[in-house]
Amino acid sequence: MFDFLEGYDVLGAFWMTVKLTALSAVGSLIWGTLLAAMRVSPVPLLRGFGTVYVNVVRNIPLTVIILFSSLGLADIFGATMGTGDFKVQGFRLAVLGLVAYTAAFVCEAVRSGINTVPMGQAEAARAIGLSFRQTLTLVVLPQAFRSVIGPLANVLIALTKNTTVAAAIGVAEAAYLMKTMIENEAQTLLIGAIFAFGFVVLTLPTGLLLGRLGKRLAVKR
């Protein structure tokens, strides 16, 4: 039944998906946290930038962002992403597009966590002489992250599924291989079932693990 899989690197394709997810998740968490800090900053310019960025990026389809990363940055502006290898360049551009898009959702999740921290704690931190940056990094964010592990898990699961859009610029991840196999083989339903199962294996344990972690680390108020 599965003889048609010979000659196709299914595990390699899913490994590419894992790498896309992992690198994009790290970049999104960093950029999204910075955006959240901007959105609660006392500096109007930073607040304005964070607000505009989140509202604009969230309303642009991910496919458009990924295609702009390839056609815009690479083809028009000549961005090589530090490599002359076309495949590596496509991978890095895909990560960049996924980070730019997902960070907007990470920002809103983190900002919701910041809003759960009692205002009195920030006021107490300022009263003992801590700056805004110190208050945010030492007092507010540690509590905020503990309260948004669940929402961030949902963002990570969505990111894992969104990596399939990278196939639009030729990144050889799972969806790209699935498309190739469907074009070459007659086992359409079986191919779809195999790749659907693969994504369930990637996302279901992540959701369960982070869900339990969120309950264990939740701040008791």
Secondary structure, 3 states (H helix, E strand, C coil): CCHHHCCCCHHHHHHHHHHHHHHHHHHHHHHHHHHHHHHCCCCHHHHHHHHHHHHHHCCCCHHHHHHHHHHHHHHHCCCCCCCCCHHHHHHHHHHHHHHHHHHHHHHHHHHHHHHHCCHHHHHHHHHCCCCHHHHHHHHHHHHHHHHCHHHHHHHHHHHHHHHHHHHHHCCCCHHHHHHHHHHHCCCHHHHHHHHHHHHHHHHHHHHHHHHHHHHHHCCCC
